Amino acid sequence: MSSETSPAIDALAWQESWDRQQEAYLPDREERISAMLDVVAAVTNGAPRVLDLAGGTGSISLRVLRRFTTAQVTLLDMDPLLMGIARATFGNRIEYVSLDLRSPNALAAHFADKRFDAVLTATALHYLPAERLSAVYAEVAHLIEPGGVFINAESMPDDGLPDLNQRLLDYRRRWRESRYATGAALSWPQWWELAAQDPALAKLLEERRALLGEKNISSETVKPVSWHIAALREAGFREVGVVWRGLTDAAVAGVR
Ligand SMILES: C[S@@+](CC[C@H](N)C(=O)[O-])C[C@H]1O[C@@H](n2cnc3c(N)ncnc32)[C@H](O)[C@@H]1O
């Protein structure tokens, strides 16, 4: 029997491709991550312990390490393929945790003795039902050192603008579709189709299918920003508020 080795993953090319695909949804993605890192810089000593929660390929981890070269980064996600791209990118420079945030108390069980200065997450927690998201906020609060921060950047419309929000979403959808039509950006399904064609990702894709099935996880908790503020307060954060806004998206922060 011949022992076949998989071809190497072109990690930086897949990172770039992921960025372009995400930017079709979030043209201000770099700006929001940069704002999150400004908050981290303001509350930590320059060598922060950061948890990139539901971090996928590690887009936030990558930017944390560029900005805070001595940071200790932990990347948590449940998707074997996205985590595989992350592993190919960072090697043993960061820690990896495969964990499903839908499992109650899995965070506390995994990080029994570990604490972070910052827990950052973007465009991910809408996959959780609202009840579970509130519980995750409370579970995350216990992982953060006093004075540390949690930041969630997501679709979080301002409650005062229901009609305008709808128009903004329609505008953004038209903008995105014109980018797909011209090939300026890849759509979510196109990105996954391309990943399926790369022999270097074949084993990871198999693992992903075994774990998650053929379908992508369906999304669904889009709550107004007031809901997130109330949920973070309830979760025990000392100070809670908005640190960044871009149209219908926002980043909310909770300070321990
Ligand atoms: C749209 S991606 C965003 C990834 C990254 N934060 C970024 O901005 O590029 C959403 C991520 O959430 C992860 N995710 C969704 N549900 C999850 C769950 N229940 N537990 C852990 N990760 C989850 C997905 O695997 C995916 O990596």
Ligand as a Chemical Component Dictionary entry (heavy atoms), coordinates in Angstrom:
data_LIG
# 
_chem_comp.id                   LIG 
_chem_comp.type                 NON-POLYMER 
_chem_comp.pdbx_formal_charge   0 
_chem_comp.three_letter_code    LIG 
# 
loop_
_chem_comp_atom.comp_id 
_chem_comp_atom.atom_id 
_chem_comp_atom.alt_atom_id 
_chem_comp_atom.type_symbol 
_chem_comp_atom.charge 
_chem_comp_atom.model_Cartn_x 
_chem_comp_atom.model_Cartn_y 
_chem_comp_atom.model_Cartn_z 
_chem_comp_atom.pdbx_ordinal 
LIG C1  C1  C 0  -18.871 33.585 9.159  1  
LIG S1  S1  S 1  -17.688 32.679 10.048 2  
LIG C2  C2  C 0  -16.757 33.972 10.851 3  
LIG C3  C3  C 0  -15.398 33.499 11.242 4  
LIG C4  C4  C 0  -14.460 34.589 11.765 5  
LIG N1  N1  N 0  -14.925 35.129 13.017 6  
LIG C5  C5  C 0  -14.298 35.688 10.731 7  
LIG O1  O1  O 0  -14.723 36.823 11.001 8  
LIG O2  O2  O -1 -13.745 35.418 9.671  9  
LIG C6  C6  C 0  -18.631 31.980 11.391 10 
LIG C7  C7  C 0  -17.824 30.989 12.219 11 
LIG O3  O3  O 0  -18.618 30.538 13.337 12 
LIG C8  C8  C 0  -18.331 29.175 13.548 13 
LIG N2  N2  N 0  -19.421 28.566 14.319 14 
LIG C9  C9  C 0  -20.726 28.552 13.993 15 
LIG N3  N3  N 0  -21.441 27.874 14.926 16 
LIG C10 C10 C 0  -20.544 27.463 15.856 17 
LIG C11 C11 C 0  -20.660 26.695 17.064 18 
LIG N4  N4  N 0  -21.844 26.233 17.460 19 
LIG N5  N5  N 0  -19.545 26.452 17.781 20 
LIG C12 C12 C 0  -18.332 26.905 17.347 21 
LIG N6  N6  N 0  -18.162 27.621 16.226 22 
LIG C13 C13 C 0  -19.249 27.895 15.480 23 
LIG C14 C14 C 0  -18.222 28.617 12.132 24 
LIG O4  O4  O 0  -17.587 27.363 12.094 25 
LIG C15 C15 C 0  -17.432 29.737 11.449 26 
LIG O5  O5  O 0  -16.063 29.544 11.578 27 
# 
loop_
_chem_comp_bond.comp_id 
_chem_comp_bond.atom_id_1 
_chem_comp_bond.atom_id_2 
_chem_comp_bond.value_order 
_chem_comp_bond.pdbx_ordinal 
LIG C1  S1  SING 1  
LIG S1  C2  SING 2  
LIG S1  C6  SING 3  
LIG C2  C3  SING 4  
LIG C3  C4  SING 5  
LIG C4  N1  SING 6  
LIG C4  C5  SING 7  
LIG C5  O1  DOUB 8  
LIG C5  O2  SING 9  
LIG C6  C7  SING 10 
LIG C7  O3  SING 11 
LIG C7  C15 SING 12 
LIG O3  C8  SING 13 
LIG C8  N2  SING 14 
LIG C8  C14 SING 15 
LIG N2  C9  SING 16 
LIG N2  C13 SING 17 
LIG C9  N3  DOUB 18 
LIG N3  C10 SING 19 
LIG C10 C11 SING 20 
LIG C10 C13 DOUB 21 
LIG C11 N4  SING 22 
LIG C11 N5  DOUB 23 
LIG N5  C12 SING 24 
LIG C12 N6  DOUB 25 
LIG N6  C13 SING 26 
LIG C14 O4  SING 27 
LIG C14 C15 SING 28 
LIG C15 O5  SING 29 
# 
